[in-house]
Amino acid sequence: MPGYWTAEATVAFGAMLDNIIAYLDELLSPASFEDHGPNGLQVPGPDRVQTVVTGVSASAELFERAAEHSADLVLVHHGLFWSGAPLALTASSKRRLQLLFDHDMALAAYHLPLDGHPEVGNNALIADGLGCSSHAPFAQHRGATIGVAGRFDGDGITAAELVARVVRLTGREPLVFPAGPERVRTIGIVSGAGADYLADAVSAGHDAFLTGEPAERVMTHAQEEGIQFVAAGHYATETFGVRRLGDLVADRFGIRHLFVNVPNPI
């Protein structure tokens, strides 16, 4: 029928890469963050995108698997370029770029903006997944909020129930220092390598603090301050935001989205 446009036709036609990046930049406001590397489009690719693959960290394995799905855009939390990294290409960085070039795949990355977003950020989604009734901004990095403080209804939940919910949410056993109160009413959450924000949780009077990676010093800090400390894994706490971004892009632009899991025990 003339003029009739199906969802299948939209996928076949694809969406403009520039429009997708513009949408993500507007949603996440990367200019508001003083980050460790560039946010947004890191490697250009085709003008049109039919399939977007999401993953936590840019790696050769992720790019190989994205190519198997005929990805036009790879969207990640941890990109290829970081401040302080060697400017000269290594053999591994050359291979990663070569995979993108050979398969004509674009790469976009959003780091701190995807941690701190109040709706689609890693930390907001963790708070929702743990059953927090509400959450508020928490923990600042160079003037920008990157975490959330979650609140549980009523008298809160037991510390044991908190750990059980973390296991269900992340699919792995966390490292726990059970030094805080038996009931958890409020919890500070900073995904990834956020162990040093334990001090912020203590200052705010939270009953618990959740991050991804632990640091050696946090055990005694948690014990001496009397707070529950939970390290649920850097990778495991940062799958949520990028997967949600992929779903949003797919819904908005009528394209395909696949999340590729490349598990990391850290």
Buried (B, 14 or more C-beta within 10 A) or exposed (E): EEEEEEEEEBBEEBBEBEEBBEBBBEBBEBEEBEBBBBBBBBBBBBEBBBBBBBBBBBBBEBBBBBBEBEBBBBBBBBBBBEEEEEEEEEEEBEBBBEBBEEBEBBBBBBBBBBBBBEEBBBBBBBBBBBBBEEBBBBBEBEEBBBBBBBBBEEEBBEBEBBBEBBEEBBEEEBBBBBBBBEBBBBBBBBBBBBBBBBBBBBEBEBBBBBBBBBBEEBBEBBBEBEBBBBBBBBBBBBBBBBBBBBBBBBEEBBBBBBBBBEEEEE
